[in-house]
Amino acid sequence: MLNRKIEEKLLLWKKNKNHNPLILKGPRQCGKTFSVTRFGKNNYKNVVILNFIQNPSYISIFSDSLEVDYLIMMMSTLLGPSATFEAGKTLIIFDEIQECPNARTALKFFKLDGRFDVIGTGSLLGVSGYTDNVKSIPVGYETTIKMYPLDFEEFLWANGVSPNVIDVLKQCLATETPVPEALHKRFQDLLLQYVVVGGMPAVVQAFIDTKQMNDVLQMQRDIINAYRDDMVKYADTGDKSRIRECFDSIPMQLAKDNKKFQYSKIKKGSTASDYEGSIKWIEDAGIISRCYNLSITELPLEGNAIKEVFKLYMNDTGLFVSMLEDGIQLDILQGNLYGYKGAIFENLVADIFSKMGRSLYYFRKDSGLEVDFVIRYQSKCTLIEVKAENGNAKSTKTILKHPEKYQVDSAIKLGNYNIGRSGQIVTIPTYMAFLLENDNVGRLK
């Protein structure tokens, strides 16, 4: 059984005595329903679940009055004796709430009533078209939490790595001490497995149970096809083909030396006005994240982002790799990295950072100066270079030589090596990227 961090957040939500109904949003098949159901069974006497995709008839419950007593009566009628409603002891789950916009509106009335806790889960709550159908989004009466596929630390847990072992990594990072070789090799292997498996719960479980990469790849491609089906089902008619074209162009966009997203690579002569809405749709569906170029390497990063210049990364690297040609999974697991190596490992780091809740930024000048990522780390602007194999980080060194111009005096190089330092640059194995939070204490001077 996979342990998920989201359940800790759900428990904190419940412990807040004045909590609102909760909206848990995230991409399809990232584990929302399973996690919310397990949380409910562990923390409430009664759990009532309405899945609006599996049982479209439930939508009719919300077609008339949204008064809570009426809704409870209707739910009891349709669900029968399996549904028990006790004040203070019942969690109601509206699963796939995007299928029933009136259920979203009803959250306000459940909050004002106060007898029952309510969680709505949804995959496409932010996309264009859904919000148009909601009579009244209950602003001020709901709390929203984002959920992602398994992050790398959760993947480690799933593969039997205990928190105590992860604490060893944290201590090595804090003291800039090389990771013991046996552990180092183990984490390198697990990282490559995460690259090809990713974090979709069903895919991870299948990998752990069988280690059959053919099955893993088929499941990933089924998920990709489900995303494409959603684009056809939920997008406005005029946007369907453009959304698909944007989505299918992502591997090609990342394979370029200059990974800035270029509309002309989708279709010759295209501009932002043709496809910006399509990118926003995919982003709002939780499938991709944007990484914005910075005008200057200086905090606050958000204030220096150039909104019209960005790269796109898939939120799950395993799904990204599944979109590439057959055989690349085996190459990665064997350490044979070819043409896509830069794209794969940049997407990996973007995956790790975005699942930590980080906004993504990079730095590139027309002169050719380019740094893969820029983050706030230990209250400082810090450069991040990603190297699938050893590299000299020329741009980073140039920037560090001119602190008066770039306002940066520290950098981290992520790659296939152990912990070390060369002047202002700390080298860290890529599998440690998930530890790069402000409360971790690597001595970046």
Secondary structure, 3 states (H helix, E strand, C coil): CCCCCHHHHHHHHHHCCCCCCEEEECCCCCCHHHHHHHHHHHHCCEEEEEECCCCHHHHHHHCCCCCHHHHHHHHHHHHHHHCCCCCCCEEEEEECHHHCHHHHHHHHHHHHHCCCEEEEEECCCCCCCCHHHCCCCCCCCCEEEECCCCCHHHHHHHCCCCHHHHHHHHHHHHHCCCCCHHHHHHHHHHHHHHHHHCCCHHHHHHHHHHCCHHHHHHHHHHHHHHHHHHHHHHCCHHHHHHHHHHHHCHHHHHHCCCCCCCHHHCCCCCCHHHHHHHHHHHHHCCCEEEEEEECCCCCCCHHHEEEEEEEEEECCHHHHHHCCCCCHHHHHHCCCCCCCHHHHHHHHHHHHHHHCCCCEEEEECCCCCEECEEEEECCEEEEEEECCCCCCCHHHHHHHCCHHHHCCCCEEEEECCCCEEECCEEEEEHHHHHHCCCCCCCCCC
